[in-house]
Amino acid sequence: MSFYLILNLSIIIIPFLFSFEKNIKFYKKLPFLFLSILSVSSFYIIWDSIATTYGNWSFNKEFVGNFSFFNLPVEEILFFITVPYSCIFIYETVMFYLKEKEISFIKEIYLLITLLLIANSLYFRSQNYTAVVLLICGIFFMITALFYSKILKSIFYWVTIAITFIPFLIVNYLLTSLPVVKYNNEQTWGVRILTIPIEDFFYSFSMISFWLLAYDFFKSKFSETKIKY
């Protein structure tokens, strides 16, 4: 069993076991989770495959298995299932134990952040990873500021983001220190926190945010449909 596969299992094992806990009842939300993974993870897998093909990063064969799809180790594809499962489980747990509190929302500030992220994406366009990750973060803020601001107003969202960055640091440190994933420094700023490229923080933020956004959207949409009927 490869190290990366063991890491995937360690990411999901506790959330999976507690999915059947009587209060949170996460197993009942699995259809919304599936839709979130299908819509968001599919995009990130395609991006990952393209970036690997163009040499933005590569995978150390010492820590992955022999099977691959779309130029990616199967463990990397599993990562886009185990991580959203765990992140959305945390989201549901936060919603159960905390009371909702609306955060101050000023649309113009988020649109300014969008503009700055997209402008920097264009400025650093020669560095593929940097440019793309800044662009996607900008797109997230633009979509939410204009069309789905309720998630930016929710304390549940921001607390979940804060909590998920703890396992992110642990997992990404393992992935980049061994390393399981080798980054092409010509495609990044070259700035690292511990061994983690700073771009990974933007990457993680955008990915988790889109998973939560899609999950919340599908959950709200189908709940409303159920009420109507």
N, CA, C and O of each residue as an XYZ file, in Angstrom:
916
protein
N       0.857     -1.202      0.000
C       0.000      0.000      0.000
C       0.887      1.244      0.000
O       1.792      1.366      0.826
N       0.628      2.157     -0.917
C       1.473      3.345     -1.038
C       1.229      4.316      0.107
O       0.175      4.301      0.742
N       2.226      5.164      0.360
C       2.093      6.177      1.409
C       0.919      7.108      1.112
O       0.157      7.459      2.013
N       0.774      7.509     -0.160
C      -0.293      8.450     -0.522
C      -1.670      7.824     -0.291
O      -2.605      8.522      0.100
N      -1.803      6.527     -0.527
C      -3.069      5.846     -0.279
C      -3.357      5.795      1.222
O      -4.493      6.003      1.647
N      -2.343      5.522      2.010
C      -2.507      5.523      3.469
C      -2.932      6.903      3.955
O      -3.774      7.028      4.844
N      -2.344      7.933      3.363
C      -2.695      9.309      3.722
C      -4.159      9.593      3.388
O      -4.868     10.216      4.178
N      -4.609      9.139      2.223
C      -6.016      9.300      1.848
C      -6.947      8.632      2.851
O      -7.962      9.205      3.247
N      -6.598      7.425      3.254
C      -7.425      6.686      4.209
C      -7.463      7.386      5.560
O      -8.501      7.423      6.221
N      -6.328      7.937      5.964
C      -6.284      8.643      7.250
C      -7.113      9.921      7.221
O      -7.624     10.353      8.254
N      -7.248     10.526      6.046
C      -8.046     11.743      5.900
C      -9.527     11.463      6.111
O     -10.233     12.268      6.718
N      -9.996     10.331      5.614
C     -11.436     10.075      5.581
C     -11.933      9.167      6.697
O     -13.135      9.141      6.959
N     -11.066      8.430      7.356
C     -11.514      7.376      8.266
C     -12.388      7.903      9.406
O     -13.456      7.347      9.659
N     -11.962      8.953     10.095
C     -12.738      9.467     11.230
C     -14.047     10.094     10.771
O     -15.089      9.769     11.338
N     -14.050     10.990      9.758
C     -15.337     11.502      9.266
C     -16.283     10.401      8.816
O     -17.488     10.484      9.054
N     -15.747      9.360      8.164
C     -16.609      8.268      7.700
C     -17.240      7.541      8.884
O     -18.441      7.270      8.866
N     -16.469      7.226      9.893
C     -16.991      6.503     11.052
C     -18.048      7.317     11.796
O     -19.015      6.759     12.315
N     -17.862      8.634     11.845
C     -18.812      9.489     12.551
C     -19.966      9.961     11.657
O     -20.819     10.733     12.094
N     -19.985      9.499     10.425
C     -21.081      9.864      9.513
C     -22.414      9.306      9.977
O     -23.476      9.800      9.597
N     -22.347      8.270     10.805
C     -23.573      7.617     11.263
C     -23.920      8.009     12.702
O     -24.787      7.407     13.336
N     -23.230      9.021     13.192
C     -23.517      9.540     14.525
C     -24.944     10.094     14.544
O     -25.377     10.747     13.594
N     -25.669      9.826     15.632
C     -27.120     10.055     15.660
C     -27.534     11.525     15.595
O     -28.653     11.828     15.181
N     -26.651     12.443     15.996
C     -27.028     13.858     15.979
C     -26.798     14.509     14.623
O     -27.694     15.148     14.071
N     -25.594     14.344     14.092
C     -25.256     14.993     12.824
C     -25.896     14.272     11.641
O     -26.354     14.917     10.698
N     -25.930     12.938     11.681
C     -26.552     12.128     10.624
C     -26.033     12.526      9.236
O     -26.804     12.788      8.313
N     -24.723     12.561      9.124
C     -24.113     13.012      7.878
C     -24.462     12.112      6.700
O     -24.500     12.572      5.559
N     -24.713     10.846      6.964
C     -25.032      9.916      5.878
C     -26.257     10.351      5.085
O     -26.394     10.005      3.912
N     -27.152     11.112      5.724
C     -28.352     11.584      5.029
C     -28.035     12.712      4.043
O     -28.843     13.015      3.165
N     -26.867     13.327      4.187
C     -26.476     14.440      3.311
C     -25.580     13.984      2.167
O     -25.123     14.809      1.376
N     -25.322     12.691      2.070
C     -24.390     12.190      1.067
C     -24.781     12.530     -0.377
O     -23.887     12.740     -1.197
N     -26.078     12.593     -0.730
C     -26.415     13.000     -2.106
C     -25.913     14.396     -2.457
O     -25.456     14.629     -3.577
N     -25.996     15.325     -1.508
C     -25.510     16.695     -1.744
C     -23.979     16.711     -1.819
O     -23.387     17.447     -2.608
N     -23.362     15.885     -0.981
C     -21.910     15.739     -1.034
C     -21.480     15.202     -2.395
O     -20.525     15.697     -2.992
N     -22.185     14.195     -2.877
C     -21.858     13.604     -4.175
C     -21.948     14.653     -5.288
O     -21.078     14.707     -6.156
N     -22.982     15.475     -5.268
C     -23.141     16.512     -6.297
C     -22.027     17.551     -6.208
O     -21.548     18.047     -7.228
N     -21.621     17.875     -4.989
C     -20.518     18.823     -4.806
C     -19.223     18.254     -5.368
O     -18.490     18.940     -6.080
N     -18.949     16.992     -5.043
C     -17.731     16.347     -5.544
C     -17.763     16.245     -7.064
O     -16.768     16.519     -7.735
N     -18.908     15.849     -7.597
C     -19.028     15.685     -9.042
C     -18.788     17.000     -9.779
O     -18.092     17.026    -10.795
N     -19.355     18.076     -9.275
C     -19.270     19.361     -9.980
C     -17.931     20.065     -9.775
O     -17.408     20.681    -10.703
N     -17.374     19.978     -8.571
C     -16.150     20.726     -8.255
C     -14.898     19.884     -8.470
O     -13.953     20.330     -9.121
N     -14.887     18.680     -7.932
C     -13.690     17.847     -8.043
C     -13.359     17.507     -9.487
O     -12.191     17.374     -9.849
N     -14.398     17.366    -10.313
C     -14.164     17.067    -11.732
C     -13.314     18.152    -12.369
O     -12.387     17.865    -13.126
N     -13.638     19.407    -12.054
C     -12.860     20.527    -12.596
C     -11.413     20.481    -12.111
O     -10.481     20.649    -12.898
N     -11.232     20.252    -10.809
C      -9.879     20.253    -10.250
C      -9.056     19.074    -10.734
O      -7.839     19.189    -10.873
N      -9.699     17.942    -10.993
C      -8.977     16.791    -11.548
C      -8.492     17.103    -12.963
O      -7.364     16.769    -13.326
N      -9.346     17.741    -13.754
C      -8.956     18.128    -15.119
C      -7.792     19.110    -15.069
O      -6.818     18.965    -15.808
N      -7.898     20.112    -14.194
C      -6.815     21.080    -14.027
C      -5.538     20.371    -13.587
O      -4.459     20.633    -14.119
N      -5.666     19.481    -12.624
C      -4.511     18.728    -12.110
C      -3.841     17.938    -13.228
O      -2.616     17.918    -13.339
N      -4.653     17.293    -14.049
C      -4.120     16.485    -15.150
C      -3.370     17.347    -16.162
O      -2.281     16.987    -16.608
N      -3.958     18.482    -16.518
C      -3.326     19.391    -17.476
C      -2.019     19.953    -16.901
O      -0.996     20.014    -17.585
N      -2.081     20.364    -15.623
C      -0.890     20.937    -14.982
C       0.235     19.912    -14.884
O       1.408     20.253    -15.036
N      -0.126     18.658    -14.629
C       0.887     17.590    -14.570
C       1.506     17.374    -15.949
O       2.719     17.209    -16.080
N       0.655     17.377    -16.971
C       1.129     17.186    -18.343
C       2.105     18.285    -18.746
O       3.094     18.019    -19.429
N       1.827     19.533    -18.321
C       2.680     20.653    -18.695
C       3.831     20.878    -17.716
O       4.572     21.853    -17.841
N       3.981     19.986    -16.751
C       5.143     20.039    -15.879
C       5.090     21.031    -14.743
O       6.134     21.420    -14.219
N       3.874     21.463    -14.338
C       3.782     22.348    -13.174
C       4.185     21.620    -11.904
O       4.754     22.212    -10.986
N       3.883     20.324    -11.863
C       4.293     19.470    -10.756
C       4.341     18.034    -11.243
O       3.852     17.716    -12.327
N       4.933     17.172    -10.433
C       5.025     15.747    -10.769
C       4.899     14.947     -9.478
O       4.934     15.509     -8.384
N       4.753     13.632     -9.615
C       4.533     12.775     -8.454
C       5.703     11.808     -8.287
O       6.172     11.196     -9.246
N       6.149     11.695     -7.067
C       7.283     10.843     -6.722
C       6.821      9.381     -6.709
O       6.004      8.995     -5.873
N       7.334      8.586     -7.616
C       6.905      7.195     -7.745
C       7.180      6.365     -6.498
O       6.596      5.296     -6.318
N       8.063      6.852     -5.644
C       8.385      6.136     -4.412
C       7.195      6.097     -3.447
O       7.102      5.205     -2.604
N       6.271      7.085     -3.580
C       5.189      7.217     -2.602
C       3.798      7.015     -3.198
O       2.801      7.180     -2.496
N       3.715      6.661     -4.478
C       2.419      6.397     -5.111
C       2.443      5.002     -5.727
O       3.505      4.405     -5.905
N       1.250      4.492     -6.051
C       1.146      3.165     -6.638
C       1.431      3.168     -8.127
O       1.889      4.164     -8.688
N       1.155      2.049     -8.749
C       1.474      1.883    -10.167
C       0.318      2.235    -11.098
O       0.491      2.281    -12.316
N      -0.865      2.486    -10.525
C      -2.036      2.761    -11.358
C      -2.248      4.258    -11.503
O      -2.122      5.016    -10.541
N      -2.570      4.665    -12.713
C      -2.830      6.080    -12.968
C      -3.947      6.246    -13.991
O      -4.177      5.375    -14.831
N      -4.637      7.380    -13.905
C      -5.683      7.748    -14.846
C      -5.511      9.223    -15.177
O      -5.216     10.034    -14.299
N      -5.696      9.562    -16.435
C      -5.575     10.969    -16.875
C      -4.220     11.553    -16.467
O      -4.123     12.727    -16.110
N      -3.193     10.731    -16.523
C      -1.838     11.156    -16.192
C      -1.664     11.436    -14.702
O      -0.698     12.087    -14.303
N      -2.601     10.945    -13.868
C      -2.538     11.161    -12.422
C      -2.531      9.827    -11.690
O      -3.237      8.903    -12.093
N      -1.745      9.708    -10.621
C      -1.829      8.498     -9.796
C      -3.247      8.363     -9.250
O      -3.901      9.365     -8.962
N      -3.719      7.139     -9.107
C      -5.080      6.938     -8.615
C      -5.257      7.563     -7.233
O      -6.357      7.990     -6.884
N      -4.176      7.619     -6.441
C      -4.250      8.228     -5.112
C      -4.568      9.724     -5.200
O      -5.260     10.274     -4.343
N      -4.054     10.370     -6.245
C      -4.333     11.796     -6.421
C      -5.804     12.024     -6.728
O      -6.394     12.993     -6.251
N      -6.394     11.151     -7.514
C      -7.823     11.260     -7.821
C      -8.661     10.991     -6.569
O      -9.661     11.668     -6.327
N      -8.251     10.007     -5.782
C      -8.951      9.713     -4.528
C      -8.893     10.909     -3.580
O      -9.812     11.125     -2.790
N      -7.817     11.681     -3.660
C      -7.657     12.874     -2.822
C      -8.835     13.835     -3.008
O      -9.253     14.502     -2.062
N      -9.364     13.900     -4.229
C     -10.472     14.808     -4.533
C     -11.824     14.226     -4.109
O     -12.873     14.815     -4.372
N     -11.786     13.074     -3.457
C     -12.980     12.481     -2.858
C     -12.864     12.484     -1.336
O     -13.798     12.865     -0.631
N     -11.714     12.058     -0.846
C     -11.534     11.973      0.608
C     -11.510     13.353      1.267
O     -12.054     13.532      2.356
N     -10.884     14.317      0.613
C     -10.781     15.651      1.214
C     -12.130     16.365      1.268
O     -12.486     16.879      2.328
N     -12.910     16.424      0.161
C     -14.221     17.072      0.286
C     -15.146     16.355      1.269
O     -15.929     16.996      1.970
N     -15.053     15.024      1.317
C     -15.864     14.284      2.286
C     -15.571     14.798      3.698
O     -16.489     15.079      4.469
N     -14.295     14.917      4.023
C     -13.897     15.344      5.362
C     -14.226     16.808      5.617
O     -14.684     17.164      6.703
N     -13.992     17.660      4.615
C     -14.257     19.093      4.783
C     -15.749     19.370      4.977
O     -16.129     20.181      5.822
N     -16.572     18.708      4.208
C     -18.013     18.937      4.316
C     -18.564     18.305      5.584
O     -19.535     18.804      6.152
N     -17.957     17.213      6.033
C     -18.323     16.663      7.340
C     -18.036     17.694      8.437
O     -18.852     17.887      9.338
N     -16.886     18.349      8.359
C     -16.554     19.407      9.318
C     -17.580     20.525      9.241
O     -18.012     21.047     10.268
N     -17.972     20.895      8.022
C     -18.973     21.950      7.802
C     -20.280     21.601      8.506
O     -20.853     22.443      9.197
N     -20.755     20.371      8.339
C     -21.992     19.939      8.980
C     -21.849     19.895     10.495
O     -22.789     20.219     11.221
N     -20.685     19.498     10.967
C     -20.441     19.459     12.413
C     -20.455     20.861     13.004
O     -21.016     21.088     14.076
N     -19.832     21.799     12.297
C     -19.833     23.200     12.730
C     -21.265     23.729     12.785
O     -21.633     24.423     13.733
N     -22.067     23.410     11.783
C     -23.455     23.881     11.757
C     -24.272     23.296     12.895
O     -25.203     23.933     13.388
N     -23.931     22.089     13.313
C     -24.682     21.457     14.407
C     -24.337     22.081     15.756
O     -25.220     22.300     16.586
N     -23.060     22.367     15.974
C     -22.619     22.800     17.292
C     -22.587     24.318     17.481
O     -22.586     24.793     18.617
N     -22.561     25.070     16.412
C     -22.548     26.532     16.532
C     -23.892     27.126     16.149
O     -24.663     26.528     15.399
N     -24.155     28.299     16.668
C     -25.326     29.053     16.243
C     -24.925     29.954     15.079
O     -23.841     30.537     15.069
N     -25.800     30.053     14.122
C     -25.492     30.895     12.965
C     -25.401     32.353     13.385
O     -26.188     32.833     14.200
N     -24.438     33.035     12.818
C     -24.264     34.463     13.053
C     -23.847     35.092     11.747
O     -22.885     34.653     11.116
N     -24.561     36.113     11.342
C     -24.271     36.738     10.057
C     -23.066     37.656     10.163
O     -22.990     38.516     11.040
N     -22.125     37.452      9.248
C     -20.920     38.276      9.184
C     -21.201     39.498      8.324
O     -21.946     39.423      7.347
N     -20.602     40.618      8.690
C     -20.771     41.832      7.902
C     -20.312     41.596      6.459
O     -19.234     41.053      6.216
N     -21.141     42.011      5.524
C     -20.838     41.794      4.109
C     -20.894     43.115      3.359
O     -21.923     43.789      3.343
N     -19.785     43.475      2.743
C     -19.726     44.668      1.893
C     -19.298     44.209      0.507
O     -18.132     43.887      0.277
N     -20.243     44.184     -0.397
C     -19.999     43.619     -1.720
C     -18.811     44.263     -2.412
O     -18.028     43.577     -3.069
N     -18.671     45.565     -2.271
C     -17.598     46.278     -2.970
C     -16.211     45.793     -2.546
O     -15.284     45.771     -3.356
N     -16.070     45.404     -1.275
C     -14.774     44.915     -0.795
C     -14.424     43.593     -1.471
O     -13.288     43.383     -1.897
N     -15.409     42.710     -1.564
C     -15.161     41.415     -2.207
C     -14.907     41.573     -3.706
O     -14.122     40.825     -4.288
N     -15.567     42.538     -4.323
C     -15.317     42.787     -5.743
C     -13.924     43.387     -5.948
O     -13.267     43.124     -6.955
N     -13.485     44.191     -4.984
C     -12.120     44.732     -5.047
C     -11.107     43.601     -4.907
O     -10.111     43.569     -5.630
N     -11.351     42.679     -3.990
C     -10.482     41.502     -3.842
C     -10.448     40.709     -5.141
O      -9.393     40.250     -5.578
N     -11.626     40.556     -5.753
C     -11.716     39.867     -7.053
C     -10.827     40.543     -8.082
O     -10.058     39.883     -8.781
N     -10.934     41.852     -8.169
C     -10.152     42.624     -9.138
C      -8.658     42.463     -8.902
O      -7.894     42.289     -9.851
N      -8.234     42.520     -7.637
C      -6.810     42.386     -7.301
C      -6.286     40.991     -7.644
O      -5.178     40.845     -8.160
N      -7.089     39.979     -7.353
C      -6.664     38.601     -7.649
C      -6.539     38.377     -9.156
O      -5.566     37.782     -9.620
N      -7.516     38.851     -9.911
C      -7.482     38.662    -11.365
C      -6.357     39.482    -11.990
O      -5.691     39.020    -12.917
N      -6.145     40.695    -11.485
C      -5.060     41.539    -12.000
C      -3.702     40.878    -11.758
O      -2.840     40.885    -12.637
N      -3.516     40.312    -10.573
C      -2.255     39.620    -10.277
C      -2.119     38.338    -11.077
O      -1.012     37.942    -11.440
N      -3.240     37.691    -11.351
C      -3.215     36.500    -12.199
C      -2.678     36.843    -13.581
O      -1.882     36.095    -14.149
N      -3.113     37.969    -14.117
C      -2.639     38.404    -15.433
C      -1.171     38.829    -15.375
O      -0.397     38.560    -16.295
N      -0.803     39.497    -14.281
C       0.575     39.984    -14.147
C       1.560     38.819    -14.067
O       2.655     38.884    -14.624
N       1.161     37.753    -13.369
C       2.049     36.593    -13.202
C       1.668     35.453    -14.154
O       1.841     34.279    -13.829
N       1.160     35.808    -15.311
C       0.662     34.803    -16.255
C       1.758     33.863    -16.762
O       1.454     32.777    -17.255
N       3.017     34.263    -16.649
C       4.102     33.390    -17.091
C       4.341     32.241    -16.116
O       4.988     31.251    -16.457
N       3.813     32.383    -14.899
C       3.921     31.329    -13.885
C       2.556     30.643    -13.794
O       1.641     31.131    -13.131
N       2.445     29.517    -14.467
C       1.131     28.897    -14.663
C       0.362     28.635    -13.376
O      -0.810     28.994    -13.259
N       1.028     28.006    -12.412
C       0.316     27.641    -11.179
C      -0.158     28.884    -10.436
O      -1.305     28.953     -9.994
N       0.724     29.859    -10.301
C       0.379     31.102     -9.623
C      -0.800     31.784    -10.305
O      -1.760     32.182     -9.645
N      -0.727     31.917    -11.609
C      -1.757     32.633    -12.363
C      -3.119     31.959    -12.250
O      -4.129     32.619    -12.008
N      -3.138     30.645    -12.426
C      -4.419     29.932    -12.426
C      -5.054     29.947    -11.045
O      -6.259     30.165    -10.921
N      -4.264     29.719    -10.011
C      -4.844     29.644     -8.673
C      -5.376     31.005     -8.225
O      -6.404     31.070     -7.552
N      -4.695     32.088     -8.588
C      -5.199     33.431     -8.266
C      -6.481     33.724     -9.036
O      -7.412     34.322     -8.494
N      -6.529     33.309    -10.286
C      -7.717     33.516    -11.106
C      -8.919     32.788    -10.514
O     -10.008     33.357    -10.439
N      -8.737     31.550    -10.097
C      -9.852     30.765     -9.565
C     -10.336     31.332     -8.237
O     -11.538     31.335     -7.972
N      -9.423     31.812     -7.399
C      -9.835     32.486     -6.163
C     -10.661     33.732     -6.491
O     -11.671     34.007     -5.844
N     -10.217     34.478     -7.504
C     -10.961     35.658     -7.925
C     -12.345     35.309     -8.422
O     -13.311     36.014     -8.130
N     -12.447     34.221     -9.174
C     -13.748     33.783     -9.690
C     -14.675     33.393     -8.542
O     -15.870     33.688     -8.576
N     -14.122     32.725     -7.521
C     -14.957     32.362     -6.373
C     -15.557     33.604     -5.717
O     -16.761     33.653     -5.467
N     -14.729     34.599     -5.441
C     -15.231     35.807     -4.785
C     -16.216     36.560     -5.672
O     -17.178     37.145     -5.173
N     -15.986     36.549     -6.961
C     -16.907     37.224     -7.871
C     -18.279     36.540     -7.869
O     -19.310     37.207     -7.779
N     -18.284     35.213     -7.968
C     -19.548     34.458     -7.989
C     -20.318     34.654     -6.690
O     -21.522     34.913     -6.701
N     -19.615     34.527     -5.578
C     -20.308     34.629     -4.291
C     -20.751     36.060     -3.991
O     -21.839     36.272     -3.456
N     -19.925     37.031     -4.328
C     -20.283     38.427     -4.057
C     -21.499     38.850     -4.873
O     -22.340     39.604     -4.384
N     -21.598     38.376     -6.102
C     -22.675     38.810     -6.993
C     -23.919     37.930     -6.925
O     -25.035     38.425     -7.080
N     -23.736     36.635     -6.694
C     -24.869     35.719     -6.842
C     -25.190     34.854     -5.622
O     -26.304     34.344     -5.507
N     -24.236     34.683     -4.717
C     -24.489     33.771     -3.596
C     -23.784     34.287     -2.347
O     -22.961     33.597     -1.745
N     -24.125     35.510     -1.977
C     -23.405     36.170     -0.887
C     -23.694     35.552      0.481
O     -22.965     35.808      1.439
N     -24.745     34.745      0.583
C     -25.108     34.201      1.899
C     -23.984     33.358      2.499
O     -23.845     33.292      3.721
N     -23.189     32.719      1.659
C     -22.101     31.898      2.208
C     -20.996     32.773      2.793
O     -20.364     32.393      3.778
N     -20.758     33.937      2.199
C     -19.752     34.858      2.733
C     -20.235     35.519      4.022
O     -19.426     35.985      4.824
N     -21.527     35.557      4.215
C     -22.111     36.151      5.420
C     -22.199     35.160      6.575
O     -22.501     35.544      7.705
N     -21.936     33.889      6.294
C     -22.166     32.831      7.275
C     -20.924     32.551      8.125
O     -19.830     32.352      7.597
N     -21.106     32.539      9.422
C     -19.993     32.178     10.312
C     -19.619     30.714     10.136
O     -18.475     30.328     10.374
N     -20.602     29.884      9.712
C     -20.315     28.468      9.491
C     -19.226     28.287      8.429
O     -18.322     27.463      8.574
N     -19.337     29.073      7.367
C     -18.353     28.977      6.281
C     -16.964     29.370      6.763
O     -16.000     28.641      6.529
N     -16.850     30.499      7.426
C     -15.536     31.001      7.821
C     -14.898     30.140      8.912
O     -13.683     29.945      8.911
N     -15.707     29.623      9.842
C     -15.158     28.731     10.873
C     -14.674     27.433     10.229
O     -13.625     26.906     10.600
N     -15.435     26.921      9.269
C     -15.022     25.699      8.570
C     -13.713     25.909      7.829
O     -12.824     25.059      7.879
N     -13.591     27.036      7.142
C     -12.341     27.342      6.434
C     -11.173     27.375      7.428
O     -10.103     26.830      7.153
N     -11.383     28.011      8.573
C     -10.317     28.110      9.573
C      -9.922     26.729     10.096
O      -8.735     26.432     10.236
N     -10.913     25.891     10.384
C     -10.630     24.560     10.924
C      -9.913     23.690      9.887
O      -8.949     22.997     10.211
N     -10.386     23.731      8.647
C      -9.821     22.850      7.623
C      -8.379     23.206      7.275
O      -7.654     22.378      6.723
N      -7.962     24.416      7.591
C      -6.577     24.774      7.297
C      -5.597     24.095      8.253
O      -4.396     24.063      7.985
N      -6.094     23.556      9.359
C      -5.212     22.812     10.276
C      -4.804     21.481      9.640
O      -3.608     21.218      9.516
N      -5.768     20.622      9.229
C      -5.348     19.393      8.534
C      -4.668     19.671      7.201
O      -3.824     18.893      6.758
N      -5.038     20.794      6.554
C      -4.363     21.165      5.306
C      -2.866     21.317      5.525
O      -2.065     20.823      4.732
N      -2.490     21.998      6.600
C      -1.066     22.197      6.887
C      -0.354     20.867      7.125
O       0.762     20.656      6.650
N      -1.011     19.975      7.864
C      -0.395     18.682      8.162
C      -0.231     17.849      6.897
O       0.852     17.338      6.612
N      -1.331     17.717      6.133
C      -1.321     16.883      4.926
C      -0.385     17.459      3.878
O       0.401     16.725      3.279
N      -0.460     18.763      3.650
C       0.388     19.363      2.619
C       1.864     19.354      3.012
O       2.748     19.266      2.160
N       2.109     19.445      4.310
C       3.505     19.348      4.746
C       4.060     17.965      4.412
O       5.189     17.841      3.939
N       3.262     16.932      4.660
C       3.704     15.576      4.339
C       3.892     15.402      2.833
O       4.859     14.785      2.386
N       2.956     15.953      2.057
C       3.030     15.804      0.604
C       4.231     16.526      0.009
O       4.811     16.066     -0.974
N       4.604     17.650      0.601
C       5.664     18.472      0.011
C       7.030     18.273      0.661
O       8.046     18.679      0.096
N       7.069     17.657      1.838
C       8.350     17.485      2.516
C       9.029     16.169      2.145
O      10.258     16.089      2.138
N       8.241     15.139      1.838
C       8.873     13.836      1.532
C       9.741     13.877      0.270
O      10.857     13.366      0.358
N       9.371     14.414     -0.872
C       8.041     14.892     -1.212
C       7.259     13.846     -2.016
O       7.834     13.062     -2.771
N       5.938     13.856     -1.835
C       5.068     13.060     -2.702
C       4.833     13.826     -4.000
O       4.817     13.244     -5.085
N       4.649     15.148     -3.871
C       4.449     16.027     -5.021
C       5.660     16.942     -5.158
O       6.073     17.595     -4.200
N       6.221     16.979     -6.361
C       7.368     17.839     -6.645
C       6.920     19.002     -7.518
O       6.394     18.794     -8.612
N       7.127     20.223     -7.039
C       6.684     21.413     -7.765
C       7.801     21.970     -8.644
O       8.981     21.929     -8.295
N       7.389     22.486     -9.780
C       8.301     23.175    -10.680
C       8.387     24.627    -10.229
O       7.433     25.385    -10.405
N       9.508     25.023     -9.652
C       9.638     26.369     -9.085
C       9.512     27.474    -10.127
O       9.256     28.627     -9.780
N       9.690     27.133    -11.399
C       9.534     28.146    -12.447
C       8.072     28.521    -12.652
O       7.779     29.552    -13.257
N       7.151     27.696    -12.156
C       5.727     27.945    -12.327
C       5.083     28.526    -11.073
O       3.860     28.644    -11.000
N       5.904     28.891    -10.081
C       5.398     29.462     -8.830
C       6.224     30.680     -8.444
O       7.213     31.005     -9.100
N       5.809     31.351     -7.372
C       6.589     32.466     -6.836
C       7.893     31.977     -6.214
O       8.850     32.741     -6.089
N       7.927     30.710     -5.828
C       9.113     30.184     -5.163
C       9.129     30.449     -3.671
O      10.127     30.183     -3.001
N       8.023     30.975     -3.142
C       7.909     31.255     -1.709
C       7.224     30.070     -1.035
O       6.186     29.603     -1.502
N       7.803     29.583      0.062
C       7.236     28.427      0.752
C       7.064     28.730      2.241
O       7.874     29.431      2.847
N       5.998     28.188      2.807
C       5.790     28.191      4.250
C       6.059     26.772      4.713
O       5.333     25.848      4.347
N       7.100     26.596      5.517
C       7.672     25.272      5.767
C       8.123     24.734      4.415
O       9.046     25.281      3.812
N       7.488     23.675      3.932
C       7.836     23.160      2.598
C       6.690     23.357      1.605
O       6.740     22.851      0.484
N       5.653     24.097      2.024
C       4.435     24.240      1.221
C       4.504     25.506      0.366
O       4.651     26.599      0.912
N       4.401     25.387     -0.962
C       4.355     26.592     -1.810
C       3.182     27.468     -1.406
O       2.093     26.964     -1.131
N       3.395     28.762     -1.369
C       2.342     29.668     -0.911
C       1.095     29.569     -1.804
O      -0.020     29.837     -1.358
N       1.299     29.185     -3.057
C       0.165     29.016     -3.972
C      -0.804     27.954     -3.474
O      -2.002     28.021     -3.748
N      -0.279     26.964     -2.735
C      -1.142     25.892     -2.231
C      -2.194     26.418     -1.259
O      -3.268     25.830     -1.133
N      -1.895     27.515     -0.576
C      -2.871     28.100      0.342
C      -4.043     28.685     -0.445
O      -5.197     28.544     -0.041
N      -3.746     29.336     -1.559
C      -4.809     29.833     -2.436
C      -5.576     28.665     -3.061
O      -6.803     28.684     -3.162
N      -4.822     27.660     -3.471
C      -5.423     26.469     -4.083
C      -6.404     25.809     -3.119
O      -7.546     25.524     -3.477
N      -5.944     25.572     -1.894
C      -6.787     24.926     -0.897
C      -8.009     25.771     -0.573
O      -9.122     25.255     -0.472
N      -7.796     27.074     -0.412
C      -8.920     27.959     -0.104
C      -9.978     27.909     -1.196
O     -11.166     27.776     -0.901
N      -9.565     28.012     -2.442
C     -10.530     28.019     -3.540
C     -11.251     26.686     -3.648
O     -12.464     26.652     -3.856
N     -10.519     25.589     -3.508
C     -11.105     24.270     -3.663
C     -12.115     23.972     -2.557
O     -13.233     23.538     -2.837
N     -11.730     24.203     -1.311
C     -12.644     23.972     -0.187
C     -13.852     24.895     -0.297
O     -14.983     24.481     -0.041
N     -13.608     26.146     -0.677
C     -14.701     27.109     -0.798
C     -15.706     26.692     -1.866
O     -16.915     26.793     -1.653
N     -15.218     26.226     -3.008
C     -16.135     25.783     -4.060
C     -16.884     24.516     -3.655
O     -18.057     24.361     -3.994
N     -16.216     23.600     -2.926
C     -16.936     22.423     -2.419
C     -18.069     22.840     -1.495
O     -19.184     22.332     -1.610
N     -17.790     23.764     -0.576
C     -18.807     24.218      0.366
C     -19.915     24.983     -0.348
O     -21.094     24.826     -0.029
N     -19.531     25.807     -1.311
C     -20.516     26.561     -2.080
C     -21.458     25.628     -2.830
O     -22.676     25.798     -2.775
N     -20.902     24.648     -3.527
C     -21.724     23.709     -4.286
C     -22.595     22.879     -3.351
O     -23.773     22.654     -3.631
N     -22.021     22.426     -2.251
C     -22.775     21.632     -1.281
C     -23.950     22.429     -0.727
O     -25.079     21.940     -0.681
N     -23.671     23.657     -0.308
C     -24.723     24.510      0.249
C     -25.798     24.809     -0.788
O     -26.988     24.831     -0.472
N     -25.371     25.039     -2.033
C     -26.324     25.339     -3.110
C     -27.247     24.155     -3.365
O     -28.467     24.317     -3.409
N     -26.675     22.966     -3.533
C     -27.498     21.784     -3.830
C     -28.373     21.412     -2.643
O     -29.523     21.007     -2.815
N     -27.837     21.547     -1.458
C     -28.622     21.231     -0.263
C     -29.814     22.171     -0.142
O     -30.926     21.728      0.142
N     -29.589     23.471     -0.357
C     -30.677     24.454     -0.283
C     -31.689     24.237     -1.400
O     -32.898     24.297     -1.176
N     -31.191     23.987     -2.592
C     -32.058     23.828     -3.760
C     -32.999     22.642     -3.597
O     -34.204     22.772     -3.812
N     -32.463     21.496     -3.221
C     -33.293     20.302     -3.118
C     -34.155     20.313     -1.863
O     -35.220     19.695     -1.846
N     -33.721     21.000     -0.818
C     -34.549     21.141      0.374
C     -35.768     21.989      0.065
O     -36.875     21.684      0.507
N     -35.561     23.059     -0.698
C     -36.674     23.925     -1.097
C     -37.652     23.181     -1.980
O     -38.864     23.347     -1.846
N     -37.128     22.352     -2.893
C     -37.989     21.568     -3.789
C     -38.832     20.589     -2.973
O     -40.013     20.387     -3.259
N     -38.219     19.987     -1.961
C     -38.937     19.024     -1.135
C     -40.069     19.702     -0.386
O     -41.157     19.142     -0.246
N     -39.805     20.932      0.105
C     -40.820     21.683      0.840
C     -41.996     22.042     -0.075
O     -43.153     21.989      0.341
N     -41.688     22.405     -1.316
C     -42.746     22.804     -2.249
C     -43.708     21.648     -2.536
O     -44.909     21.853     -2.713
N     -43.168     20.453     -2.578
C     -44.006     19.319     -2.902
C     -44.599     18.673     -1.658
O     -45.337     17.693     -1.763
